[in-house]
Structures are given as structure tokens and as C-alpha cells.
Amino acid sequence: MWRGHHWLVRRRPEAEFSDAQCGFKALSREAAAQLLPLVEDDDWFSGCIGLVSVHADAQNTIYVSLDGVLFNMSQTELTLVPEAKPEA
């Protein structure tokens, strides 16, 4: 889906940018708190090949990050390992 979105954005004559991937996924903290528990898509950061780390806010009640990797709050499910994360 992200490839299709990116293709469409780049073909709009009024578009003055070339990379819409991460901005397309931007949410306010309030919106994320309401929406993320409902999401069943585990491919949100697909295509963000330069992403090296993810950090959950200390007040986040849904996710926690450890060493730049995202887990659910109870740390029983690995949610995201960034594609460009250096090996530890």
C-alpha cells in the first residue's frame, strides 16, 4: 500500500516533496492512543528503510521501547524492529 501511495503523491503536479512515507503515518499522541489498539496491520513502517530506532513515550500505556525496539507494554510481543537498526 505504501508504494501505491508514494507513487500517487509523486505524480501530483502540486507536490513539492518526494517522500511521503513517514508523514503519511504521523498521528498526534491523543489520536494514536485511541486508534493504535484497534489497528490490525503490523506493517506500518514498511518502506522506512532508514529507520534505526523507535522510542515510545514514557507516558505511553500501550507500547514500550527497549534499545530502540518496540514491544507491547507487557513485553510479551515484539512489535517492531527497525529495518536499519545496527546489530547490537
Secondary structure by P-SEA (a helix, b strand, c coil): caaaaaaaaaacccccccccccccccccaaaaaacccccccccccccccccccccccccccccccccccccccccccccccccccccc
